[in-house]
Amino acid sequence: MAKQHLYKGYISTAATIIQQYGGSIPFNDFLKKYFALHKKYGSRDRKHITHLCYCYYRLGHAAQALETEKKVLLALFLCSNDEHEILSELRPEWKENFTLPAEEKLKLPDYSFSPENIFPWQHELTEGIDGSAFAKSHLIQPGLFLRVRPGCRKQVTEKLQYNAIAYSEINDDCLALPNNTKIDELLVLNKEVVVQDYSSQRIAEFFQIIKSDIRHQTSIWDCCAASGGKSILAHDVFRNIDLTVSDIRSSIIHNLKQRFKEAGISHYQSYELDLTKPVLKALPLGSGEGFDLIICDVPCSGSGTWGRTPEQIHFFAADKIDYYASLQKQIVQNVLKHVKPGGYFLYITCSVFKKENEEVVDFILENADLRLMKKEVLIGYDKKADTMFAALFKNSAN
């Protein structure tokens, strides 16, 4: 009875937190503030309550008719693949189905929703995405992916093996680990490895196309640089680059500089720029005639990454798709003119919506003298990874 009382308390607290959270800040930040105000919860309590909340949000828009506490329990059942102690105590009648995969659990007769209800914007999806599989993937916590930097593979794998850390090799540079692995205690982040999603690492495939064509020092502008992951990847692929980075947020540029220092990147130019406005010609961009490559990882809905922040499924409004598509076209228009003749433009989103992907590609082709070299949906939902979109263009002007 003591355990049952404890676990019912966890469910009740999770429901209270969910009802208080309004979506205006990241849920992880809200939880930190909540637990700071309610110091009675120990680390084990916080872990259980946090997990219950995230399970709830993983159900997205499904089972909306259920009371919050009942939905929390159903979500825990669907998101668990073992005999979870809370379920064993509070829902022993479900025991024979505890270890079924989520796909099989969803076939049980007790549910009045299809997997697509989790992610209701099925008609907005980019071509090539399996809507049902993508929706179900939100029930599984994404993995932790590392990109091993050049020359560091041996020391990285030896450290992991010495510390008995389970990992799988996706390819020569990409390692997948359990999400809760304390990597920063074992490896030197940004120097030995970069924490970078599998699909994001696949941007290297587009870089290789450019590398095979451009033999001289490559001038690169990472125009929406954010944390700088694509810039570090470009540095490792091209080696000999003249790098410029920009972002609209000064705090991001500050953090990026620290990350570059850790990564051993010291020769670059950085700017705080609002790319919804024309970029000043006086800015020393590339060689004066533009860049060999502009990486344009635009602000987007982030819908391909919501497995990591499932609360966003709950609070997302469909009109935001049009908002981001309009913003992306603004940015693209202002940036494209800085691709030098024979240079490349790489358009990237972490969105699964066609208005942010194919329709922007069509816009680029209609409004610029560019040739589409390659476009691809970088599917990650079958690998516990993010899903992204990328399109590579070449400036065909002489």
N, C-alpha and C positions, 0 to 999 in steps of 0.2 A: 504493500500500500504506500510505503514511503516513496518508492521509485515512481509509482503512478502519480502521486501528488507532485513530485518534482517535475516529471515530464509534462504533466498538464500545465504546470506553471510556465514551462518553456514555451508551450504552444500559445498560451494566453499572452505572454510577453511579446512573442513574435507578432501576434495579431495586433497588439497595441502599437507596436513600432510601425507596422505596415499601414495602419489607419492614420498614424500621425505624419507619415512621410508624404511630402507633396511633390517630390520630383524636381525641386528647384536646384538642388545640389546633388553631386554624386552620392549614391546610397551608402557607399563605404564611409564617406565623410560624415553623413548623418548618423550612422551607427557609432562612430567614434565619439561624437558629441553626446549621443544618448547614454552611452556607457560611462562617459565622464561625469554625467549628472546623476547616474544611478550606480554608485560604487559598490552596491551589495553583491553584484555579479562577479564571481571569480572567473578565471581564464577558461575553465571547462564550461561554465554556464554561457559565457559569451560565445564560445565556439559553437555550441549547440544552437543557440538562438540565432546567430548569424546564418548558420547553414539552413535553418528552417525558413528564414526570410528569403534567402536567395532561391531556395526551392520554390517558394510561392511565386516569385517573379518569373521563374523559368516556365511556368504554365501560361505565361502571356495572357491572352484574352480568352483562354479556355476556362470552362467551369465557372463562369462569372455568376451563375445563380447560387452557388454555394456560399454559405457563411464563411467568413475569413478563416476561422479556426479549422473548419472542415476542409477547406481548400488547402490549408497548410499541410494537413495530414495526408491528403491525397497527393499533393505535390511531392512530399517526402517519399511516399511509396513509389511514385513514378520515376523519381530521380535517384533512387537507391537500387543497387544491384546486389545487396547482401541483406542479412537479417539485422536490420538496424534496431538498436536497443529500444528506441522510443516506440517504433512500430510494434516490436515484439511485446511490449508492455501494454500499449494502448489499443492496438488492432491485431490481436493474436489470430483473429479469424482470417486475416489476409496472409498468414504465414506461408501457406503452400505456394503462394505466388511471389514471395519476396525476391527470389533470385532470378526471376524471369527478366529478360531484357525489356527495355521500355517499349519497344515495338510490339512485343507479345502482350505486355500489360495493357496496352491501348486497345487490344482486340477483345479484352474481357467485357462481358455484357453490362458491367456496372457504370459505364461512362457514356454520357450523352453528347460527347463531342468527338470530332475527328481531329487528327493531328494538325490539320490546316488551321483549326481554330486558335492554335497557339500563336501563329503569325498570320493575321487575317488579310494582309495586303498581297495576296497571291497573284492577283491580276496585274500588279505593278512590277513583278519580278523580271529581271534580266533574262534574256533567252539562254537556255542551257542549264538553268538551275532547276533541280528537282524540288518543287515546292513542298511536297510532303516530307521528303528526307531533310530538307533544310529546316522545316518547322520542328521536326522531332529532335534535331541536333541540339536544340536549346535546352533539352532535358539533361544534357551531359555537360559537365564543366569542361571547358577547353583545356588543352595541355599547355605545358611550358616548353617553348622551343628556344634553342640556343643556336646561334651561328658562330661556328668556330673561326676565328680570324686566321689569316695566312701564317703558316709556320707554327701554330699552337696546338695542332691536333693531338700530337703525342702526349704533351704535358697535361692537356685537358682530360683526355680519356684515362690517363694514369691516375690523376687525382680522383676522378669519379670512381674508378675501380677500387682504389685504395680505401676510399670512404664508404664502399659498398652502396653506392648510389645507383639505383636502377635507371637505365636509359636505353633508348633504341636509336639506331642510326637511320635517319631518313635518306640521307645521301652523304657524300664526303664531308660536307660542311655543316649539315643540319642534324642536331640531336634533339630528341623528344624526351621529356622527363615528366614525372608526376607534378601536378600543378603546385603543390605545397612544398617542393624541394627548396631548401635554404641555400641557394646557389651562391649568394654573396659571401657566405662563410667559407666557401671552398675554392672559388675561382675569382680571378681578378676581372671584374666586369669592365667591358668596353676595351680592355687591353687583350685579354685572352679570348673572351667570348662576348658576343652582343646578344642581349635578350631581344629576340626578333621573331615574330610569328612566321610559321612555315610559308604561308602565302606571300608575305612581305619579302621573304628571302628569295622567292621565285622571280622577283624583279630583276635579279641578276641575269636571267635568261634574256631579257630585253637589252640589258647592258652589253651582253656578248655580241648581239647583232651589230651594235654601234661600234664596239671595239674592233670587230673584224673589218670595218670600213674606214675608221679614222686611225691613222698610224702615228700622228704627231701628238704633242701634249694636248689633252682634251679640255677645252674650257666648258665648265659645267655650272649652271645656275640652278640650285635647289630652291625654288621660289616660295614654296610653302613648307619650309624645312621642319617645323615642329621640333621634335626631339633630336633630329639629325640622323635617324637610322638609315635612311636612303643615302645620305651623303657619305656615311662611313662605309656602306656597302659599295658605293661608286668608287670611293678611294681604294678599296681592297680589290675591286675588279680591274679598274683602269690603271691604277698605280700612279701614272704620271698625269696629274690633273691640275688645272687652274680653277680653284673652287670659289664660288660665291654662294652665300646662303642668305635667305631673308625670311622674315615672318612678321605678322602684324603686331605680335605681342612681345613687348620688351622683356618680360619675365622668361619667356620661352627662349629668346636669344641668349639671355644670361645663363640659363641652364644648359643650352646647347654648347656654349663656350666651355663650360666645365666638362661636359661629356667629351668634346673634342680633345681637350687636354688629356683626359684619361686614355683616349684612343690614340694619342700620339700624333694628332693632326694639328699642325701649328700654322701652316701657310694657307690662309683663306681670307676672304672679305665677308663681312656680315652687315646686314642692313635691316632696319625696322621699316617695313613697307606695307602700305595698304594697297593691295593689288586690285581693288575695285575701282581705283583711280589710275589714270595713265602714269606710267613710270617715267620719271624725269629723264630726259635725254642726257642731262649733265652727269648722271650717275655713271661711274666707270664700269660699264657692263661689257664683260668679255674683252675682245680685242678692239672694240669700237664698232665693229660691224655685226656684233651679236655673239651668240654662244654656239658651240658645237652641239651642246645638249642642254635643254631645259627640262628639269624634272618638275612636274606640276602635280603634286599629290594634294589635290584640292580639298578644302573643307567640304564635308558631306554629312549625310544622315548618320553614317557610321553603322548602318544596318547590318553589315557583314560581320560586325564585331560584338553584336549584342549578346552572344553567348557568354561573354566576359562581364557584361554589365546588363543583365537581363531586366533590370528595372526600367530600362529605356523602352522596351517593348510595351510595357504597361502605360507609359506616359506619352508615347509618340503620337503626334497628330498628323494625319495624311497630308494636310496642306503644306507641311514642312518639305515634302518631296519637291514641290514646285519652287519653294523658296530656295532650296539648295541648288536646284538645276539652274535657276536664274543667276544665282551668285557665281556658280561655276562658269557660266557663259561670259559673265562680266570679267572674271579673272582671266580666262583664256584669251579673250579679245585683247586685253592689255598686255599680255605676256608674249603672245605669238609673234609679234613684230620684232622681237629680240632674238629670234632664231636666225642664225646666219645662213646664207645660201649653202645648200648641201648639208645643213645641220639637222638635228633631230629634236622632236618634241614628244615627251613621254607623259601621257595623261593617266593619272591613277586615282582611283577611289577605293574606299573600303565599304562601298555601298552595294546592295543587291537590287537596286531599283533601276529599271531601264531608262527612266527620265534623266538619271544622273550618269548613265553609262552610254548606251548606244545612241540616245538622242543627242548627247553632247558631242559624240564622235561625228554624227551627221552634221551638227552645227559647225564643227571645225572644218569639215570637208567642204561645206557650202560657203564658208567665209574666209578661207585661207588657201593659198597655193601650196597645199601639202598633199603628200601621197601617203595613204595608210599602208604601213609595212606589216603590222601584226596587231591583232587585238585578241584578248582572251579573258574569259572569266576564270579567275584563279580560285578554283573550288577547294574549300578547306573543311566543309561540314562533314565530310566522310573521314577526316583525319584529326578530329578534335582541334581544328585550326579555324582561323578567320576565313571569310570569303571576300575576295577583292576583284577588282576589274582594272585592266591596263590596256592602253592602246598606244602604239608607237607610230609616229608620223615622221616623214622626211620632207624637208623643204626642197622642193624641186626647182626653185628659182636658180638661175645661173649667176 
